[in-house]
Amino acid sequence: MQITATHKKAVDQYYHELAAYLEQDVTHETAVRSAFQNLLAVYAPSANWILIPEEPLANGKRPDGTMRDTFRLPRGYWEAKDSRDDLLTEVRKKIGIGYPTINTIFEDTRRAILYQNNKIALDVDLTKRDQLIDLLRQFFSYTEPDIATFEAAVDEFKQRIPDLAKGLLERIKEEHAKNAKFVNAFATFLELCRTSLNPQIGREAVDEMLVQHLLTERLFRTIFNNPDFTNRNVIAVEIEKVIQALTSRAFNRNDFERSLDRFYVAIEGAAKTLDNWTEKQHFLDTVYERFFQGFSIKQADTHGIVYTPQEIVDFMCASVEEVLQREFQTSLSAPGVKVLDPCTGTGNFVVNILRRITGSNLAYKYANDLFCNEIMLLPYYIASLNIEHAYYERTGEYKSFEGICFADTLELAEGQQPSLFVEENTERIEREKAAPIMVVIGNPPYNVGQKSENDNNKNHKYPVIDERIKETYVRDSDATLKTQLYDAYVRFFRWAADRLQGRDGIVCYVSNNSFVDQITFDGMRKHLLRDFTQVYHLDLHGNVRKNPKLSGTTHNVFGIQIGVGITLAVKSSKHTRRIIYYYRVPEFWRRTEKLTFLAQKGGLNNVDWTELQPNEKDSWITEGLRPEYSTFLPLLTKDIADLGVKTMSKVYSVGVHTARDNVVYDFDLAKLTERINRFITDYNTEILRWVAAERPSDIDSFVNYKLKWSEHLKGELKRERRGRLEYEHFRHTLYRPFCKKWLYYDTLLCDRPSLFDKIFPLPSTEIENIVICIPGLGNRRESGCLATNSIPSMDLAFEKARSIPYYTYAKDGSNRRENITDWALAQFQAAYGEQVTKLDIFHYVYAMLHHPQYRERYAENLKRELPRIPLLKERGAFDICVQIGKQLMELHLHYEQAPEYPLTWLENNDVPVNWYVKKMKLTPDKSALVYNEWLTLSGLPQECFQYRLGNRSALEWIIDQYQVSTDKRSGITSDPNRLDEEQYIVRLVGKVVTVSVETVRLVGELAKDVKQEEWLD
Ligand SMILES: C[S@@+](CC[C@H](N)C(=O)[O-])C[C@H]1O[C@@H](n2cnc3c(N)ncnc32)[C@H](O)[C@@H]1O
C-alpha cells in the first residue's frame, strides 16, 4: 500500500484527537476508540475496503470494526481495549472467546498487537508515528495465504458462501440499474423462467440463480475436470448468455474470479490430487446444503433443500428392488422398468440406482429408463455432474444424461406447457411425460406454506394437483383445518399416485410422516389404501413436537423437528386385500442408531413388520382408542352447516385468530388505541401507494413489511377496503387462562374473527353468556377446558381452541337463543326426568370434561375426535356432576373475585417498596414465587400445580403472561403492570392459587363420587 499525504494527515489528526481526550482526562475505551476508528476509515478506501463498526460475527462476537472488500468478504478486524488494562492479557481473553485472528489489530492507544494468520505479526508502540504507519501498512496490505488442505478449503468456502453470495447480489443490483444490455437479457430470461418453471417466479429468485451459477460454475469446470460444463449443460448455456450481458459493463468477470482465488485455488489445487470422487461428491453435497441454508434461506425452506443420508437412499433403492422382484418378477435392471425421482436434489437416488443396474443393461437404462427433475439451478447442475460421473465410473464413457429435466414436477401435471426453457429441455420433458413410469422414488420437500405473511415466501399454487387433493384427501377428511393437506410432500404423494396412471407400480418416499397418525390426514390415509394395495411405512420418528425430550439434531435423521418415515406403496393388480405394514424404530434412538439400523436391515424384507388394521375412521394406529367412545353423545359436529347430525350443541366457534396478536392485543387500552390508529393510518397509506403505482399485481413484492401483513390483509388492500378506527371494536378478551387483555376485534385487522359477533355481540352479553373452551382436534398438548365470559383467543391454552357458547344472538344483540339442542335435552330428560334444564346439561358437560378418569381413559380418542359425552347410569351421580360442574364454572368465570390464598409475603427491606413486575419466577422447589426484588410470596400449596391447562399450570400461565416482554420483530412491548391498580398482579396470584386449589379439590370429589363404572357397562 502506498502511503499518501492524506494518510499522513490522518495520522496527524489521530494524535491530535488523542491529545484532546487526554487533556480532558478521558481514557476509557468507548470514548477514545473513535480516534482510531477515524484513522482506519481514512485508510480503508485505498485498499478498496470499507470499515463497518460493531458488525456482529456469526459467533455473536462484535469486534469494534470489520473491514470488508468490495465482494463483502471480511479482510480484517480491529478491537480497541481500555488503556488501563494490560493489552496482551486482554487480547488473550478476547481470542479465548472467539475473536478472529486472521488479520486483526488489538490496540489500546499506546500499544497495538497485530495478528495475522493466527500469529502475532507485529507488536508496536503506537505513540511512535513510524510504528503506527507500519502497522497500518501491514494491516491493509494483507491477503490470506492460500488455504492449505482441501478439507480446510471446503470448510472455509462453506463459511464464506453467504458473504460471497451477498456481495455478488449487490453487484448484480448495480447492473440492474445501470446496464441496459443486462436489463434486456435479464427480462428475456425472467420471462423464460416464468413460462417454463413457475409463473410466479420473482426477480430475486432469478438473481439468485445468477449468483448460484457465477459462484459454482468455475468449480464444476476445474474440480470436476469438466472444462466444457457450461457449453454442454443445456441450461447453463442459457444462463451464460445473461452472465455475458451482466459482465459487459463495469462488472469484470476476471476480476471477480480473481477475488475468489484465495479459496478457489486451494480447493482446485487440492482437488487435483484427489482421485476419489466420493470426496469431491461430499464437497458438492456441502455446497448444496450450505448454499441454500447460508444464503437462499427462503428457497431452502420452500423447496426443502436437504441432502438425503446415504443409508436411507440405499435402503429405499434396495427395497424397491426387492418389491419389484417379489411382486412383479422384474427388476431395476430390466429394460422398460422406468423410474422417476421427482425432486432429485444432488441426484443421489439415480446415482444409487445406476450402481445397481447390471452392466449389460446399463447403457440402455441410462438412455431410456431413468428420469429425474429438479427445480433449482444449483442442484440441477450438481445432479447432472453426479449422475454423469456415476455413469462414467461404470462405463469409462462420459455421456450426457438426458433423463434430467430442469422443471417443476408438480407444474408438469398442470397440462401442456408450450416450451420449457430450451428445446433440449422441452424434448426431455416430453419424453419423460410420455414415459410409462413404474417407480417413483425420492425425498420430496415439505413445507405448509410460510409461517408468517411477513416472510413473503409463499408456496406456489398448483390448481390441478390441488383440485385432486380437494376431491380426494380433503373431501374424505373429518378434520376442520385442512391446510396441511396442501403441504408439498402431500402434493407429491397425490401427484405420484396419479402419475402411475392406473398401472401397477411403486411409490417410495422418505418424507414428513405426519400423515400416518394425525387426524387431518384421515382422508389421505383412506385414499392411500384405495390407490395402493400394500403400504409399508417405516417410522423413523424424531418428532420433537410430539416428544419434547427429543432433539432434532440428535434424534431426527434430517436434523429437523418433524417426524420422518419411509413409505413404500405398492399398487399390484394381483392383490385384492389392502394391507398396511408398519414398523417403528425406538423413539429415543439417535440419528446414527437409526441410520445403522437401516444399513443393517438393507431393505424391507428384513424388517419385522406389524400389520395394522385401520378402523372405520381411517385411523391406522388405533392403540389406546376406546371403542365405547363412539356411543357417547357428540358435543358438537365438525361442520356447523351439518344440521342433520344429532349433537348436543348447535354452534361452536374457533377462537379469534388475528395473525397479528402483538398489534391487536394489549393490557393497556390507551396504548392499544394509539397503536391501532397508527396501524390503520399506515395501512390506508399503503392502499394509496398501491393505487398510485397503478395497482401492481405482485402485491407480495410491493407492500412495506413494516406492517404486519397476512394474506387476508393483502386481499383487503387489493379490494381497497379502507380501515377506520371504531371505538366499539375494543373488547375484553381472555387471551390466556386467567389473563385478560383488550382486543381490537374487527374483520379487517383480525384474520379470522370467527363467530364472536354472534356469541358476544355486545359487551352487555358478557354478563350473561358463557363459553366453554376446549382444545382443537389433533392437539398435541395435554387436554383441558376452561369457561369464560369474554372472547377467547385462538391459542387460549390449547392449540386452536374451540368455544361452545351457552347462548347465541343476532349481530345486534337481539334474538338470544340457547345453544344446547332440543335433541340433547330430550336425551337427558329421558334419562333423568323432566326437570333437567339446558343449563344443567351445560354444567354437566363442564364437569365431565374435567373428570380425571374420563380424560385419561379417552385421551387418544380426544386427540382424534371432538368430545363425546357419556350419560351416567344413576340420577344421583348425574346430580353430583351438575353441581360440581356449576361450582367449577363459577370459580373459573369469577376468578377475579376469588379470595386470595394466604401466602406469606416476604418483603426485602433493603429495597424500596415496589409493585412493578418485570418477570416473576418460581423457586426451584416451587414453594415460593419471586414476585420482584422487593417481594417473594412463599407457602405455595403444591396441589395448585396440579390444575393444568394445556401444557402449564394455571399459576405458570400467570407467570408466563404477566411479564414485560418485547417482540423482536416489531419492537412492540407488552407490559402487564397497571397504573390504576398497581397491586393487581400480586392480588391475582393469590386468587389464582385459590382457584387452582379449589379446582383440584372439586375434581377430586368428582373422581371419588362419580366413578367410571357409572358410564361403563
Ligand atoms: C429433500 S431434497 C432432495 C434431496 C436429494 N434426494 C439429495 O439427497 O440430494 C428436495 C429437492 O427437491 C427439489 N424440489 C422441490 N420442489 C420441487 C418441484 N416442485 N419440482 C422439482 N424439484 C423440486 C428441491 O430443490 C430439492 O433439491
The ligand as a MOL file (V3000), in Angstrom:
LIG
                    3D

  0  0  0     0  0            999 V3000
M  V30 BEGIN CTAB
M  V30 COUNTS 27 29 0 0 0
M  V30 BEGIN ATOM
M  V30 1 C -35.1350 -33.0810 0.0200 0
M  V30 2 S -34.3950 -32.5320 -1.4000 0 CHG=1
M  V30 3 C -33.8780 -33.9690 -2.2270 0
M  V30 4 C -32.5470 -34.3960 -1.7790 0
M  V30 5 C -31.9010 -35.4500 -2.6410 0
M  V30 6 N -32.5100 -36.7360 -2.5220 0
M  V30 7 C -30.4470 -35.4740 -2.2220 0
M  V30 8 O -30.0940 -36.2060 -1.3370 0
M  V30 9 O -29.7010 -34.6680 -2.7430 0 CHG=-1
M  V30 10 C -35.7060 -31.9830 -2.3650 0
M  V30 11 C -35.2700 -31.3790 -3.6890 0
M  V30 12 O -36.4270 -31.2170 -4.4910 0
M  V30 13 C -36.3720 -30.0030 -5.2020 0
M  V30 14 N -37.7600 -29.6140 -5.4760 0
M  V30 15 C -38.6300 -29.0440 -4.6070 0
M  V30 16 N -39.8130 -28.8410 -5.1920 0
M  V30 17 C -39.6980 -29.3040 -6.4580 0
M  V30 18 C -40.5940 -29.3750 -7.5510 0
M  V30 19 N -41.8330 -28.9230 -7.4180 0
M  V30 20 N -40.1520 -29.9120 -8.7190 0
M  V30 21 C -38.8790 -30.3690 -8.8200 0
M  V30 22 N -37.9840 -30.3310 -7.8190 0
M  V30 23 C -38.3870 -29.8080 -6.6510 0
M  V30 24 C -35.6360 -29.0710 -4.2640 0
M  V30 25 O -34.9950 -28.0200 -4.9410 0
M  V30 26 C -34.6410 -30.0160 -3.5860 0
M  V30 27 O -33.3910 -30.0070 -4.2270 0
M  V30 END ATOM
M  V30 BEGIN BOND
M  V30 1 1 1 2
M  V30 2 1 2 3
M  V30 3 1 2 10
M  V30 4 1 3 4
M  V30 5 1 4 5
M  V30 6 1 5 6
M  V30 7 1 5 7
M  V30 8 2 7 8
M  V30 9 1 7 9
M  V30 10 1 10 11
M  V30 11 1 11 12
M  V30 12 1 11 26
M  V30 13 1 12 13
M  V30 14 1 13 14
M  V30 15 1 13 24
M  V30 16 1 14 15
M  V30 17 1 14 23
M  V30 18 2 15 16
M  V30 19 1 16 17
M  V30 20 1 17 18
M  V30 21 2 17 23
M  V30 22 1 18 19
M  V30 23 2 18 20
M  V30 24 1 20 21
M  V30 25 2 21 22
M  V30 26 1 22 23
M  V30 27 1 24 25
M  V30 28 1 24 26
M  V30 29 1 26 27
M  V30 END BOND
M  V30 END CTAB
M  END
